[in-house]
Amino acid sequence: MNLHQNPSPFHWSGRKSDQIEYWHQAIQPVANLKLREDSIKKIGILGYSGEEGVIRNQGRTGTIEGPSAIRKMLGSVALHLPENLPILDYGDVFTLDQDMESSHEVISKTTYDLLKTNHFPVLLGGGHDMAYAHGKGVLKHVKEKGEKLGIINLDAHFDLRPPIKGKGHSGSPFYQLAEENPADFNYLALGIQRAANPKSLFEAAEKFKARYIVMEDFRLHNWEYIEEQIIWFIDSVNKIYLSIDLDGFSSAFAPGVSAPSPMGFNPQIAFKVFELIVKSKKLISLDVVELNPQFDQDNATARLAARSIEYIVRKVFS
């Protein structure tokens, strides 16, 4: 079953220039998931046009259009990466006939293959259920090297809900990873909102020995404590997989999500976290999820997603 759609050049546009000055000019579309396998370090973009997990979690539909909206905003961003760094767009994985599990298998395998072939994976969502598939691929790669993986999730939610009737959803990715890999689950959640997580999820976090900082404490005036907690976590692992759920941001900055909240964090503290993580030299994979263009305003959320990606990869490759 083919669950992959080739990249479209229409998703990449921006200001014209005689030199390569913007992302849309540097992007190299690659068809049929034929990964470039040389030893050169490169960026590999993969979209997940999926919302079945959001539907199962009773969220608002629309995330299926997330990857293309992020690409459109990222294309016009000025390019400040090394000239010889390939940026490869491998298109989108989609869900057919509500079979989200098959989509996840493709994402897990592709993530693993991207890492094996010297890519820095950048995955675009799509529902946060993608984190289960993404994390599975990263974990397999890291464990084969005998190393320890840490997952850092910027999010309003723990996403530690159990599957529904044995089926995963956008609220269960880290529960599934924890259940399947109890000895290898190292998780730090930043920006957790008590109003969005019942007591049972705090109990689940305790059960899985997850670390977290609640939204009340995830503020700039508390940076010294936040920095200490993040550094402690980073020092306890070998590699980091970073997941950015856009609904963790305040709806003042990110209205275009399935579960908006006015009480989320602001970009300023998020970008300080990004810089701290990248500085460790341990970040190996990234996803940005839950963009819902149907509810976005003037592409504010898509722009925030694009700027987050640009900032992180620029710091990784600087």
C-alpha positions as CSV (number, residue, x, y, z in Angstrom):
1,M,0.0,0.0,0.0
2,N,1.5,3.4,-1.0
3,L,0.9,5.9,1.7
4,H,3.3,8.5,0.4
5,Q,2.8,11.6,-1.7
6,N,5.7,13.2,-3.5
7,P,6.7,16.8,-2.6
8,S,5.1,19.6,-4.6
9,P,7.1,22.6,-5.9
10,F,3.9,24.7,-5.3
11,H,4.4,24.4,-1.6
12,W,7.7,26.2,-1.8
13,S,7.6,29.9,-2.9
14,G,9.0,33.3,-1.9
15,R,10.8,36.3,-3.0
16,K,12.8,35.9,-6.2
17,S,16.6,36.4,-6.1
18,D,19.5,35.9,-8.5
19,Q,21.4,34.2,-5.6
20,I,20.1,31.5,-3.2
21,E,18.9,33.7,-0.4
22,Y,15.7,32.0,0.7
23,W,14.6,28.5,1.7
24,H,12.4,28.0,-1.3
25,Q,15.4,28.4,-3.6
26,A,17.5,25.8,-1.6
27,I,14.9,23.0,-1.3
28,Q,15.6,19.9,-3.3
29,P,12.4,17.8,-3.8
30,V,13.0,14.0,-3.8
31,A,10.4,11.6,-5.2
32,N,9.3,8.2,-4.0
33,L,11.1,8.4,-0.6
34,K,14.5,7.6,-2.3
35,L,16.7,8.8,0.5
36,R,20.1,10.3,-0.3
37,E,22.6,7.9,1.2
38,D,26.0,9.6,1.1
39,S,28.0,10.5,4.2
40,I,27.3,14.2,3.9
41,K,25.2,15.8,6.7
42,K,21.9,17.0,5.4
43,I,18.3,18.0,6.4
44,G,15.5,15.7,5.6
45,I,11.9,17.1,5.7
46,L,9.0,14.7,5.9
47,G,5.4,15.7,6.3
48,Y,2.5,13.8,8.0
49,S,-0.8,14.8,6.4
50,G,-2.8,13.0,9.0
51,E,-5.7,13.8,11.4
52,E,-7.1,10.4,12.2
53,G,-5.4,10.6,15.6
54,V,-7.0,14.0,16.3
55,I,-10.4,12.6,15.3
56,R,-10.0,9.7,17.6
57,N,-9.0,12.1,20.4
58,Q,-12.2,14.2,19.7
59,G,-10.2,17.2,18.5
60,R,-10.9,19.7,15.7
61,T,-10.1,18.4,12.2
62,G,-7.8,20.3,9.8
63,T,-4.3,19.2,10.8
64,I,-4.2,17.3,7.5
65,E,-3.2,20.6,5.8
66,G,-0.5,21.4,8.4
67,P,2.6,20.3,6.5
68,S,1.8,22.2,3.3
69,A,1.0,25.4,5.3
70,I,4.4,25.1,7.2
71,R,6.2,24.7,3.9
72,K,4.6,27.8,2.4
73,M,5.7,29.9,5.3
74,L,9.2,28.3,5.6
75,G,9.8,28.9,1.9
76,S,9.9,32.7,2.2
77,V,12.3,32.7,5.2
78,A,15.8,34.0,4.6
79,L,18.4,31.2,4.3
80,H,21.3,31.3,6.8
81,L,22.6,27.8,6.5
82,P,25.9,26.6,5.1
83,E,26.0,26.7,1.3
84,N,26.9,23.0,0.9
85,L,24.1,21.8,3.3
86,P,21.5,19.9,1.3
87,I,17.8,20.5,2.3
88,L,15.8,17.6,1.0
89,D,12.0,17.5,0.9
90,Y,10.8,13.9,0.9
91,G,7.1,14.7,0.6
92,D,4.2,13.5,2.9
93,V,3.0,10.4,4.5
94,F,-0.8,10.2,4.6
95,T,-3.5,8.0,6.1
96,L,-5.8,5.9,4.0
97,D,-9.2,4.5,5.2
98,Q,-8.5,5.6,8.8
99,D,-5.6,3.2,8.9
100,M,-3.3,5.4,11.0
101,E,-1.2,2.5,12.1
102,S,0.1,1.8,8.6
103,S,1.0,5.5,8.3
104,H,2.9,5.2,11.5
105,E,4.9,2.3,10.2
106,V,6.0,4.3,7.2
107,I,7.0,7.2,9.4
108,S,9.0,5.0,11.9
109,K,10.9,3.3,9.1
110,T,11.6,6.5,7.2
111,T,12.8,8.3,10.4
112,Y,15.1,5.4,11.2
113,D,16.4,5.4,7.6
114,L,16.9,9.2,7.6
115,L,19.0,9.0,10.7
116,K,21.0,6.0,9.3
117,T,21.8,8.1,6.2
118,N,23.1,11.2,8.0
119,H,20.0,13.3,7.8
120,F,18.7,15.6,10.5
121,P,15.0,14.7,10.3
122,V,12.5,17.6,10.4
123,L,8.9,16.2,10.6
124,L,5.9,18.4,10.0
125,G,2.5,17.6,11.4
126,G,-0.3,16.6,11.3
127,G,-1.6,15.3,14.6
128,H,0.7,14.7,17.6
129,D,0.1,10.9,17.2
130,M,3.0,11.2,14.8
131,A,5.3,11.5,17.8
132,Y,4.8,7.8,18.6
133,A,5.9,6.8,15.1
134,H,8.7,9.4,15.0
135,G,9.9,8.4,18.5
136,K,9.9,4.8,17.6
137,G,12.2,5.3,14.7
138,V,14.6,7.6,16.7
139,L,14.7,5.2,19.6
140,K,15.5,2.2,17.4
141,H,18.5,4.2,15.9
142,V,19.8,5.4,19.3
143,K,19.5,2.0,21.0
144,E,21.4,0.3,18.2
145,K,24.3,2.6,19.0
146,G,24.0,1.6,22.7
147,E,23.0,5.1,23.6
148,K,20.2,6.6,25.7
149,L,17.5,8.8,24.2
150,G,15.7,11.7,25.9
151,I,12.4,13.1,24.6
152,I,11.7,16.8,25.3
153,N,8.1,17.9,24.5
154,L,6.9,21.5,24.5
155,D,3.2,21.0,25.0
156,A,0.1,22.0,27.0
157,H,-0.6,18.2,27.4
158,F,1.3,15.2,28.7
159,D,0.0,13.1,25.8
160,L,0.2,10.1,28.2
161,R,-3.4,9.0,27.7
162,P,-4.0,5.3,27.1
163,P,-5.1,4.1,23.6
164,I,-8.8,3.9,23.0
165,K,-9.9,0.2,22.5
166,G,-6.3,-0.6,21.7
167,K,-5.9,2.2,19.1
168,G,-3.6,5.1,19.5
169,H,-4.6,8.8,19.0
170,S,-3.1,12.3,19.2
171,G,-3.2,12.1,23.0
172,S,-1.4,8.8,23.4
173,P,2.0,8.9,21.6
174,F,4.2,9.1,24.7
175,Y,2.1,6.6,26.6
176,Q,2.6,4.1,23.8
177,L,6.4,4.7,23.7
178,A,6.5,4.3,27.5
179,E,4.5,1.1,27.5
180,E,6.6,-0.5,24.8
181,N,10.0,0.8,26.1
182,P,9.7,1.0,29.9
183,A,13.4,0.8,30.4
184,D,14.3,3.3,27.7
185,F,11.6,6.0,28.2
186,N,13.1,9.3,29.3
187,Y,10.7,12.1,29.0
188,L,10.6,15.8,29.9
189,A,7.4,17.8,29.2
190,L,7.5,21.6,29.3
191,G,4.5,23.9,29.6
192,I,2.0,21.4,31.0
193,Q,-1.4,23.0,31.9
194,R,-3.2,21.7,34.9
195,A,-6.6,22.8,33.3
196,A,-5.9,20.5,30.3
197,N,-4.6,17.5,32.2
198,P,-6.8,15.6,34.8
199,K,-5.2,14.0,37.9
200,S,-5.0,10.7,36.1
201,L,-2.5,12.1,33.7
202,F,-0.3,13.4,36.5
203,E,-0.5,9.9,38.0
204,A,0.5,8.5,34.6
205,A,3.5,10.9,34.5
206,E,4.5,9.6,37.9
207,K,4.1,6.0,36.9
208,F,6.4,6.5,33.8
209,K,8.8,8.6,35.8
210,A,8.3,11.5,33.5
211,R,9.7,14.9,34.4
212,Y,7.7,18.0,33.7
213,I,7.4,21.7,34.4
214,V,3.8,23.1,34.7
215,M,2.8,26.3,32.9
216,E,2.7,28.3,36.2
217,D,6.5,27.7,36.5
218,F,7.4,27.8,32.8
219,R,7.9,31.6,32.7
220,L,10.9,33.8,31.9
221,H,11.2,35.1,35.5
222,N,11.8,31.4,36.5
223,W,14.4,30.8,33.9
224,E,17.2,29.8,36.3
225,Y,15.1,26.9,37.6
226,I,13.9,25.9,34.1
227,E,17.5,25.9,32.8
228,E,18.7,23.8,35.7
229,Q,15.9,21.2,35.1
230,I,16.6,21.0,31.3
231,I,20.4,20.8,31.7
232,W,19.9,18.0,34.3
233,F,17.7,16.1,31.9
234,I,20.0,16.6,28.9
235,D,23.1,15.5,31.0
236,S,21.3,12.2,31.8
237,V,21.0,11.1,28.2
238,N,23.1,10.8,25.0
239,K,20.7,12.1,22.4
240,I,17.6,14.3,22.3
241,Y,14.4,14.1,20.2
242,L,12.5,17.4,20.4
243,S,8.8,17.6,19.8
244,I,7.0,20.9,19.5
245,D,3.2,20.9,19.9
246,L,2.0,24.3,18.7
247,D,-1.0,24.1,21.1
248,G,1.5,24.7,23.9
249,F,1.9,28.3,22.8
250,S,-0.6,30.8,23.9
251,S,-3.4,31.2,21.4
252,A,-2.3,34.9,21.1
253,F,0.7,33.5,19.1
254,A,-0.8,30.2,17.9
255,P,-4.5,30.4,17.2
256,G,-4.4,27.8,14.5
257,V,-4.4,24.6,16.5
258,S,-6.9,21.9,17.4
259,A,-6.8,22.7,21.2
260,P,-6.1,26.5,21.6
261,S,-5.4,28.0,25.0
262,P,-4.8,31.6,26.1
263,M,-2.7,30.4,29.0
264,G,0.1,28.8,27.0
265,F,3.8,29.9,26.8
266,N,5.2,32.6,24.6
267,P,7.8,32.3,21.8
268,Q,10.4,34.0,23.8
269,I,10.8,31.3,26.4
270,A,10.4,28.6,23.8
271,F,13.3,29.9,21.8
272,K,15.5,30.1,24.9
273,V,14.7,26.4,25.4
274,F,15.5,25.6,21.8
275,E,18.9,27.3,22.1
276,L,19.7,25.5,25.3
277,I,18.9,22.1,23.8
278,V,20.9,22.8,20.6
279,K,23.8,24.0,22.6
280,S,24.2,20.5,24.0
281,K,25.0,19.1,20.6
282,K,22.7,16.2,21.4
283,L,19.7,17.1,19.3
284,I,19.2,14.6,16.5
285,S,15.6,14.9,15.4
286,L,12.7,17.4,15.5
287,D,9.0,17.6,14.8
288,V,6.5,20.4,14.9
289,V,2.9,19.2,15.1
290,E,-0.8,20.1,15.5
291,L,-0.9,23.0,13.1
292,N,-4.6,23.5,12.0
293,P,-4.6,26.0,9.2
294,Q,-8.5,26.2,9.2
295,F,-8.3,28.1,12.5
296,D,-5.1,30.1,11.8
297,Q,-5.2,33.9,11.6
298,D,-3.0,35.5,8.9
299,N,-0.9,32.4,9.0
300,A,0.4,33.4,12.4
301,T,0.7,29.8,13.7
302,A,2.2,28.5,10.4
303,R,4.8,31.3,10.6
304,L,5.6,30.5,14.2
305,A,6.2,26.8,13.2
306,A,8.4,27.9,10.3
307,R,10.4,30.3,12.4
308,S,10.9,27.6,15.1
309,I,12.2,25.2,12.5
310,E,14.5,27.8,10.9
311,Y,15.9,28.9,14.2
312,I,16.6,25.4,15.4
313,V,18.3,24.1,12.3
314,R,20.3,27.3,11.9
315,K,21.7,26.8,15.4
316,V,22.3,23.1,14.8
317,F,24.3,23.7,11.7
318,S,26.1,26.9,12.7
